[in-house]
Amino acid sequence: MKTAFITGITGQDGSFLAELLLEKGYQVVGLVSKKHGIGETNIEGIKDKVILEPGDLLDKASLARIIKKHKPQEIYNLGGITFVPQSWENPELTFKVNALGPLKILEIIRDNLPQAKFYQATSAKIFGNPKVGPQDEDTPIEPNTPYAVSKAAAHFLVKNFRDHFNLFAVSGILYNHESERRGEDFVTRKITLGAAKIKLGQEKNITLGSLEAEQDWGYAPDYVEAMYLMLQHKIPKDFIIATTKLYSVKDVCQIAFSHLGLNWEKYIKMAKKFVRKEEASSFFGDASKAKQLLGWQPKVNFEEMIKKMVQNDLKLLKGGS
C-alpha cells in the first residue's frame, strides 16, 4: 500500500485529492493546523479513513516528524494562503506560508526521504498580467501580487531542488478551479451561494465587481486528478492545468440564476471595491503538454460545474448534507 501525505487536506483540493487517493488504495495522511486551519467540513465523509496529523507549514519540526513517521511515497503540498486580496493585507505571512513552507518540506525530503515524489501547488497567477494568451510552461513568470510572488518563489525552489539534488519534485501550474467546496470569498461561490439564498428568500441581491472580468475556470476534481498523474509520470516535469476557455463573471451569473429560474439582472449590484486592479485580459492556459504526456482531460465543463455548485448550495441552505 502506498502512503501519501497531503498538506491542506481540509481545503477544496486537498479533500478531493484525499478521496481520489483512497479510491486508488492509498493510505492517506493529512496535515491539520489548528493555527491556520479552515475546519474539517470537507473531509467529514472520510475522516475515519485518513490519518490526521497536527502540524503547521511554518513548523519544520512538525513536518519532519510526520514525514519520518509515515515515510510517504508521495507528498502533495496543497496548503497555503490562497485568497489574493488577503496577500495584500498580510504579505509577510503569505510569503512565509506559501514559499518557506514548501522549502521546509523540500529540505526534509532531501535530508530524510530523497526517493519520495513531491507535488507543489503552483498558481497560474505567477504569470502576472500576460499580454497574450494562452500561456504555456515557457511563458515568462512575472508575478504582480504578494500571493503571486510567494507562489513564484516556491515554483523556482521546486525546480532548483529538482535540478540540484535530483529530486522528483514538480509544480502544477493550475488555473482557477472551482467546486461545491470552494470558499465563500471566491466569486463563483459567492454567486452560486447568493443565487441560492435569493431563490429561498434569504437575500435580496449580490454585490460584485466587474461583470466583464474573465477567467479560465475548471472543475477541482478534474484538476486534482492531474496532480496525481504528475507524480505517476516517469520523468518529473511541471505542467499547466487549464481548460483554455475564458468565461466572464456575467457568464457565471447567467448560468447560476437561470438554473434557478431567475433573471440575474434583477439581483446584481456593482461596487468598485470588489474590482481587482491586477486582472489580466488574456489569462487562460494551454494544457496541451498535460494532455499529451499525462493523458489528462477535463471531464466537467464550465456550465455543468456552475449548476453543480448551485444545486449543492441550495441543498446546504435547505439543511441537506
C-alpha positions in Angstrom: 0.0 0.0 0.0 1.3 3.4 -1.0 1.2 6.3 1.5 0.5 9.9 0.5 0.9 12.9 2.7 -1.3 15.9 1.9 -0.9 19.4 3.4 -4.1 21.4 3.1 -6.2 18.2 3.3 -9.2 20.1 4.7 -9.3 22.5 1.7 -11.2 22.1 -1.6 -8.3 20.5 -3.5 -6.9 18.5 -0.5 -10.2 16.9 0.3 -10.9 15.9 -3.3 -7.3 14.5 -3.7 -7.7 12.5 -0.5 -10.9 10.9 -1.8 -9.2 10.1 -5.1 -6.2 8.5 -3.4 -8.3 6.5 -1.1 -10.2 5.1 -4.1 -6.8 4.1 -5.5 -5.9 2.2 -2.4 -3.5 4.7 -0.8 -3.0 5.2 2.9 -3.6 9.0 3.2 -2.0 11.2 5.9 -3.2 14.7 6.2 -1.8 17.8 7.9 -4.2 19.7 10.1 -3.1 23.0 11.6 -5.1 24.5 14.5 -3.2 27.7 13.9 -4.1 28.2 10.2 -6.8 25.5 9.8 -10.1 26.1 7.9 -12.1 23.4 9.6 -12.8 19.8 8.6 -16.2 20.1 6.9 -14.8 19.0 3.6 -13.4 15.7 5.0 -16.4 14.7 7.2 -17.1 11.8 5.0 -13.6 10.4 5.0 -12.3 11.3 8.5 -12.4 7.7 9.6 -10.4 6.6 6.6 -7.5 9.0 6.8 -4.7 9.7 9.3 -4.8 13.3 10.5 -1.6 14.7 12.0 -1.3 18.0 13.8 1.4 20.4 12.4 2.0 23.6 10.5 3.8 24.6 7.3 5.7 27.2 9.4 6.8 24.5 11.9 9.6 22.4 10.3 9.9 20.1 13.3 6.2 19.1 13.0 6.6 18.4 9.2 9.7 16.4 9.7 8.1 14.3 12.5 5.2 13.4 10.2 7.3 12.6 7.1 9.8 10.5 9.1 7.0 8.6 10.9 4.9 7.7 7.8 7.6 7.7 5.1 5.2 8.6 2.3 6.0 7.8 -1.3 4.1 10.9 -2.4 3.8 14.3 -0.8 1.3 16.9 -2.0 1.7 20.4 -0.8 -1.7 22.0 -1.2 -1.7 24.0 2.0 -1.3 27.8 1.9 -2.9 31.2 1.8 -4.9 31.1 -1.4 -7.0 34.3 -1.5 -5.2 37.0 -3.4 -6.7 40.1 -1.6 -5.6 38.6 1.7 -2.0 38.6 0.5 -2.0 42.4 0.3 -3.3 42.6 3.9 -0.5 40.3 5.2 2.2 39.8 2.6 4.8 38.6 5.1 2.6 35.7 6.4 1.6 34.9 2.8 5.3 34.6 1.8 6.2 32.5 4.8 3.4 30.0 4.4 3.4 29.8 0.6 7.2 29.9 -0.1 9.0 28.9 3.0 6.5 26.2 3.8 7.3 24.2 0.7 11.0 25.0 1.1 10.9 23.3 4.6 9.3 20.2 3.0 11.9 20.1 0.2 14.7 20.2 2.7 13.1 17.4 4.8 12.7 15.2 1.7 16.3 15.9 0.6 17.7 15.0 4.0 15.4 12.1 5.0 13.4 10.7 2.1 15.0 11.5 -1.2 13.1 8.8 -3.0 9.7 10.5 -2.3 7.8 12.3 -5.0 6.8 15.9 -4.3 4.0 17.9 -5.8 3.8 21.7 -5.3 0.6 23.6 -6.0 1.7 26.5 -8.1 -0.8 29.1 -9.3 -1.1 30.4 -12.8 -1.1 33.9 -11.1 2.8 33.6 -11.3 2.4 34.9 -14.9 1.1 38.2 -13.7 -0.6 40.2 -16.4 0.4 38.4 -19.6 -0.2 40.4 -22.8 -1.0 37.4 -24.9 -2.8 34.1 -24.3 -2.9 31.2 -23.9 0.1 30.8 -21.6 2.2 27.7 -21.6 5.0 26.2 -19.5 7.5 28.6 -21.2 5.6 31.8 -20.6 7.7 34.4 -18.6 7.0 34.4 -14.9 6.1 38.0 -13.8 4.2 38.0 -10.6 2.3 41.2 -9.7 0.8 40.4 -6.2 2.3 39.2 -2.9 0.4 36.0 -3.4 1.8 35.5 -6.9 5.4 36.3 -5.7 5.1 33.7 -3.0 3.9 31.1 -5.5 6.6 32.0 -8.0 9.3 31.6 -5.3 8.0 28.2 -4.4 7.9 27.3 -8.1 11.5 28.2 -8.6 12.6 26.4 -5.4 11.0 23.2 -6.7 12.9 23.5 -9.9 16.1 24.3 -8.1 15.8 21.2 -5.8 14.8 19.0 -8.7 17.9 20.1 -10.8 20.4 20.4 -8.0 19.5 17.4 -5.8 17.9 15.2 -8.4 14.6 15.0 -6.5 11.3 14.0 -8.1 9.7 17.4 -7.4 7.1 19.0 -9.7 4.9 22.0 -9.9 1.3 22.0 -11.2 0.6 25.4 -12.7 -3.1 25.4 -12.1 -5.6 28.0 -13.4 -8.8 28.8 -11.4 -10.7 25.7 -10.4 -13.9 25.7 -8.5 -16.3 23.2 -6.9 -19.1 22.8 -4.4 -16.3 23.1 -1.7 -14.9 26.5 -2.9 -14.6 29.1 -0.2 -17.4 31.7 0.0 -14.9 34.5 -0.6 -14.3 33.4 -4.2 -16.5 35.0 -6.8 -18.0 31.8 -8.3 -19.1 30.5 -4.9 -20.3 34.0 -3.9 -22.6 34.0 -6.9 -23.9 30.4 -6.6 -24.5 30.7 -2.9 -26.0 34.1 -3.3 -28.3 33.0 -6.0 -29.5 30.0 -3.9 -30.2 32.4 -1.0 -32.2 34.7 -3.2 -34.2 31.8 -4.5 -35.1 30.8 -1.0 -35.8 34.5 0.0 -32.9 34.7 2.4 -31.1 37.5 0.4 -32.2 40.3 -1.9 -29.1 40.8 -4.0 -25.4 40.1 -4.6 -22.7 42.8 -4.8 -19.9 42.2 -7.3 -17.0 43.9 -9.0 -16.6 43.8 -12.8 -19.0 41.6 -14.7 -16.7 41.6 -17.7 -13.7 40.1 -15.8 -12.8 36.7 -17.3 -11.1 33.6 -16.0 -10.1 30.2 -17.2 -12.3 28.2 -14.8 -12.1 24.4 -14.4 -13.6 21.8 -12.0 -11.5 21.0 -9.0 -11.9 17.2 -9.0 -10.6 17.2 -12.6 -7.6 19.2 -11.5 -6.6 17.0 -8.5 -6.6 14.0 -10.9 -3.9 15.9 -12.9 -1.9 16.3 -9.7 -1.9 12.6 -9.2 -1.0 11.9 -12.8 2.0 14.2 -12.5 3.5 12.1 -9.8 2.9 8.9 -11.8 4.8 10.2 -14.8 8.2 8.7 -15.2 10.1 12.0 -15.5 9.5 14.9 -13.1 8.0 17.8 -15.2 6.0 20.9 -14.5 2.6 21.1 -16.2 -0.1 23.7 -16.8 -3.6 22.6 -16.0 -6.3 24.6 -17.6 -9.4 24.5 -19.9 -8.0 27.1 -22.4 -11.5 28.7 -22.4 -12.5 32.1 -21.0 -15.7 32.8 -19.2 -16.8 36.0 -17.6 -18.4 36.8 -14.2 -21.5 37.6 -16.1 -21.5 34.1 -17.5 -21.4 32.7 -14.0 -24.4 34.9 -13.1 -26.4 33.9 -16.1 -25.9 30.2 -15.6 -26.4 30.2 -11.8 -29.6 32.3 -11.8 -31.2 30.8 -14.9 -30.7 27.3 -13.4 -32.9 28.6 -10.6 -35.5 30.2 -12.9 -34.3 33.7 -12.0 -33.3 36.7 -14.1 -29.8 37.6 -12.8 -30.0 41.3 -13.9 -32.6 41.9 -11.2 -30.4 40.9 -8.3 -26.8 42.0 -9.1 -25.3 45.2 -7.7 -21.9 46.6 -8.5 -19.2 48.0 -6.2 -15.8 49.3 -7.2 -14.2 47.9 -4.0 -14.5 44.4 -5.5 -12.7 45.3 -8.8 -9.1 43.9 -8.8 -6.6 46.1 -10.5 -4.3 43.2 -11.5 -6.8 41.3 -13.6 -5.3 40.2 -17.0 -7.4 40.4 -20.2 -5.9 37.2 -21.8 -5.4 34.9 -18.8 -6.0 31.4 -20.0 -3.8 28.4 -20.1 -2.6 25.8 -22.7 -2.7 22.3 -21.2 -1.5 20.6 -24.3 1.6 19.2 -22.6 -0.5 17.6 -19.8 -3.0 16.2 -22.3 -0.2 14.7 -24.5 2.2 13.4 -21.8 -0.2 12.6 -18.9 -3.3 11.7 -20.9 -5.3 14.2 -18.8 -8.6 15.6 -19.9 -11.1 17.7 -18.0 -14.4 15.8 -17.6 -16.8 18.5 -16.3 -17.4 21.7 -18.4 -18.0 25.2 -17.1 -21.8 25.2 -17.3 -22.1 21.8 -15.6 -19.8 23.0 -12.8 -21.8 26.1 -12.0 -25.0 24.1 -12.0 -23.5 21.5 -9.6 -22.4 24.4 -7.3 -25.9 26.0 -7.3 -27.6 22.7 -6.6 -25.2 21.9 -3.7 -25.7 25.4 -2.2 -29.5 25.1 -2.5 -29.2 21.7 -0.7 -27.0 23.1 2.0 -29.3 26.0 2.7 -32.3 23.7 2.9 -30.4 21.8 5.6 -29.2 18.9 3.5 -25.8 17.3 3.9 
